[in-house]
């Protein structure tokens, strides 16, 4: 029987120590991967929800400018807001603004939804505040649709990020 010059007990001891190190490395890597995946989920949802809100404001303004009443416009936007639940955690405000010889007046406004929010354009019967690019010509009307949405995260990491990075309230506006 030949004797090798290697000690097998030493080799087994090194392998036993390595298994504990591998377990610690796996735990650290798994935690980092979970944080990244959960953050990615909530960031992706926030981007998607913002895109849905942007599309809803454009559709609402398009409907109003084609002759749909403000009430029907708001109702239609809320009904077509899936997967968002604007009845419970959002608000849609449709406004018509008339340029009366350089004075912007809110001539009509309808608001609906479960989230309490005021229009950034103005109140019905009052003066309107529009960006210069959205001001209609004299004796013409511009229709404005605003959508507010209360965003809530799904994951624990998203809830942590919602205090600093992720928005808790989303908003979009369109002018036609």
C-alpha positions in Angstrom: 0.0 0.0 0.0 1.4 3.3 -1.0 1.3 6.3 1.3 0.5 9.6 -0.2 2.2 12.6 1.1 -1.1 14.5 1.7 -3.1 14.7 4.8 -6.9 14.0 4.1 -8.0 15.3 7.5 -6.7 18.8 6.7 -8.5 18.8 3.3 -11.8 17.9 5.0 -11.4 20.7 7.6 -10.9 23.4 4.9 -14.0 22.1 3.0 -16.1 22.2 6.2 -15.0 25.8 6.9 -15.8 26.8 3.4 -19.4 25.6 3.6 -20.1 28.2 6.3 -18.6 30.9 4.3 -20.6 30.0 1.2 -23.8 30.1 3.3 -23.0 33.6 4.5 -22.2 34.8 1.0 -25.4 33.3 -0.3 -27.4 35.0 2.4 -25.9 38.4 1.7 -26.3 38.0 -2.1 -29.9 36.8 -1.7 -30.8 39.8 0.5 -29.3 42.2 -2.1 -31.1 40.5 -4.9 -34.5 40.6 -3.1 -34.0 44.3 -2.4 -33.3 44.9 -6.1 -36.2 42.8 -7.3 -38.7 44.5 -4.9 -37.4 47.9 -5.8 -37.7 47.1 -9.5 -41.3 45.9 -9.0 -42.4 49.1 -7.3 -40.5 51.4 -9.6 -42.0 49.6 -12.6 -45.5 49.9 -11.2 -45.0 53.6 -10.6 -43.8 54.2 -14.1 -46.7 52.2 -15.5 -49.3 54.0 -13.4 -47.9 57.3 -14.4 -48.2 56.3 -18.1 -51.8 55.2 -17.6 -52.6 58.6 -16.0 -51.0 60.4 -18.9 -53.1 58.5 -21.4 -56.2 59.1 -19.4 -55.7 62.9 -19.3 -55.2 63.0 -23.1 -58.3 60.9 -23.7 -60.4 63.0 -21.4 -59.3 66.2 -23.2 -59.9 64.7 -26.6 -63.4 63.7 -25.6 -64.3 67.1 -24.2 -62.9 68.9 -27.2 -65.1 66.8 -29.5 -68.3 67.8 -27.7 -68.7 65.3 -24.9 -70.0 67.0 -21.7 -67.6 67.4 -18.8 -69.7 65.1 -16.7 -69.6 62.3 -19.3 -65.9 62.9 -19.8 -65.1 62.5 -16.2 -67.3 59.4 -15.9 -65.7 57.8 -19.0 -62.2 58.5 -17.8 -62.9 56.9 -14.4 -64.6 53.9 -16.0 -61.6 53.3 -18.4 -59.0 53.8 -15.7 -58.3 50.1 -15.1 -56.0 48.8 -13.5 -56.1 52.0 -11.4 -59.1 52.5 -9.1 -59.8 56.2 -9.5 -63.1 55.9 -7.6 -61.3 54.9 -4.4 -57.8 56.5 -4.7 -57.9 59.0 -7.4 -59.7 62.1 -8.7 -60.5 63.3 -12.3 -61.2 67.0 -12.9 -62.4 68.2 -16.2 -62.4 72.0 -16.8 -63.4 74.3 -19.6 -61.5 77.6 -19.8 -62.7 80.5 -22.0 -60.5 83.4 -23.2 -62.8 86.4 -22.8 -60.7 89.2 -24.4 -57.5 88.1 -22.6 -59.2 87.1 -19.3 -59.1 83.4 -18.7 -62.3 82.3 -17.0 -63.3 78.8 -15.8 -66.7 78.3 -17.5 -67.3 74.7 -16.3 -65.8 72.2 -14.0 -66.7 68.6 -13.0 -64.8 66.6 -10.4 -65.2 63.0 -9.4 -63.3 60.3 -7.4 -62.4 59.1 -4.0 -59.3 61.2 -3.4 -59.7 64.8 -2.2 -57.8 67.2 -4.4 -58.3 70.7 -5.8 -57.8 71.7 -9.4 -54.5 73.5 -10.1 -56.3 75.3 -13.0 -58.9 77.2 -11.0 -62.4 76.9 -9.6 -65.7 77.1 -11.6 -66.7 80.7 -12.1 -63.2 82.0 -11.3 -60.1 82.9 -13.1 -57.9 80.2 -14.6 -54.2 79.7 -14.4 -52.8 78.1 -17.6 -49.3 77.8 -18.9 -48.6 80.2 -21.8 -48.6 77.4 -24.4 -52.1 76.3 -23.3 -53.8 79.7 -23.4 -56.5 79.7 -26.1 -57.0 82.4 -28.6 -59.4 85.2 -27.8 -63.1 84.0 -27.7 -62.0 80.4 -27.8 -62.2 77.6 -25.2 -59.6 75.1 -24.1 -60.5 71.9 -22.3 -58.3 70.7 -19.4 -58.3 67.2 -17.8 -56.5 66.6 -14.6 -55.9 63.2 -13.0 -54.7 62.7 -9.4 -53.8 59.2 -8.1 -52.7 58.1 -4.7 -49.9 55.6 -5.4 -49.3 52.8 -2.9 -46.4 50.4 -3.0 -46.8 46.6 -2.9 -43.5 45.5 -1.4 -41.8 46.4 1.9 -38.9 48.0 0.0 -41.3 50.1 -2.0 -43.0 51.3 1.2 -39.6 52.3 2.5 -38.7 54.1 -0.7 -42.1 55.8 -0.9 -41.0 58.1 1.9 -38.1 59.4 -0.1 -38.0 58.4 -3.8 -41.3 57.0 -5.0 -44.3 59.4 -5.3 -47.2 59.1 -2.9 -49.4 61.2 -5.1 -49.3 61.2 -8.9 -50.6 64.0 -11.1 -51.0 64.7 -14.8 -52.8 67.3 -16.8 -53.6 67.7 -20.5 -54.9 70.8 -22.5 -56.9 70.6 -25.8 
